[in-house]
Amino acid sequence: MVNEGKLVKDCGCNVVRNGSVVYTGKLVSLRRVKELAKEVIAGLECGIGVENFNGWEVGDIIEAFNVVAKKRTLEEASVTTASSLAAVAASASATIVNPSVPSSVNSSRAS
């Protein structure tokens, strides 16, 4: 039974078992009663076929999704780049120890 939203033929799907995704692929077949369907809405039962997956177990959950390609604007790209550079700068602040100098000297230099 579709619990939320809707299932649409040819959408992406995850098979979730015990909280972990065990398969990601494509929903290739969707049936309502015995008729082929393009979509099934919440509250209705349906049959499904998933590309290259037959390892179903009782309790498996199917999560359907659509992948939407979106072009980023210049502003979005700038924000993403700035936050990435800030993260790199934050992770780069480390104490550099000269391996050719004995550790006792390196310790006194760090103070």
N, C-alpha and C positions, 0 to 999 in steps of 0.2 A: 504494500500500500504506500502511496506517496503521502508522506507526512506534512511536508512544507513545500511551497513553491510549485514547480512543475518539472517533469522530465521531458526532454526534447530529444528526438532521434538525432544521432550524430554528435551529441554534445560529449564533452569529456566527463569521465567519472573516476572516482576512487572507490575501491572496496576496502572498508575499514573493519578490522577484526580485533577485538579486545583493545580498542583504542589506538591501534597502529594501522597505517595504510599498508595493505598487502599487495595491492595492484592499482596501477593508474593506466587508464586506456580510454577507449571510445565506446559509447553506447550505440551499437549498430542495428539493433532490432528492438522495436517497441510494439506491443500488442495490447489491445483492449478487447476483452472477450476473445474472439478468434480473428478479429480484424486488425490489419496493420494500422498503426497510429503514428502521427507525426509528433504528438505531444499528449501527455496525461497530466491533469492537474491534481492538486492536493485533495485527499479524501477518496480517491479512486484506486482500485487495484489494477495491476497490469502485469504483463510478462515482459521480460527484457532479455536481450542478448548482448553480451559484452565481448568485444573483439579479443580473441586469444586468451580467454579466461574461462575455466570450467571448474575451478577448485572451490566451489561454494560450500559454506558450512552454515549450520543453523546459527542465527544471531548476527550474520554479516550485515553491515550497513552500507548502502550505496549512496555516495555523495556525488551529485551531478554539478557540473560547472561549465561555463563558457569562457574561452580565452578570447580576450578582446585586445587587439593591437591598438595602441594609442601613441600618436606622435607627441613627444614632449615639446613644450614651448621653451623658448630661450630662458624664461624666468625659472621654470621648473628645473632645467638643466643646471642653471647657475646655483640654485639652492642645493641640489644634490651634490654638485662638485664641491661647493664650499663645506658642506657637512662631512664629506669624505676626506677632504684635506685636513679638516680640524681633527678628525678621528686619527688620521695618520700622524699628525703632529703630536697628539696626546700620547700615542703609543710609542713614539720615537724618543720621548724624554726618559732616558735610562742612563745610569752611571756606566761610563766606559772604563774598563780596567785594562791596563797595559799588561799583557801576558808575559812580556820579557822582564818585567820588574818583579822582584820578590813580593809575596803577598803582604808582608809586614809594611813595606814601603807603600803599596797601593792602599792599605788601610789608613795610613797616616795622611795620605793625599786626599782621601775622601772626606776627612774632617774639616 
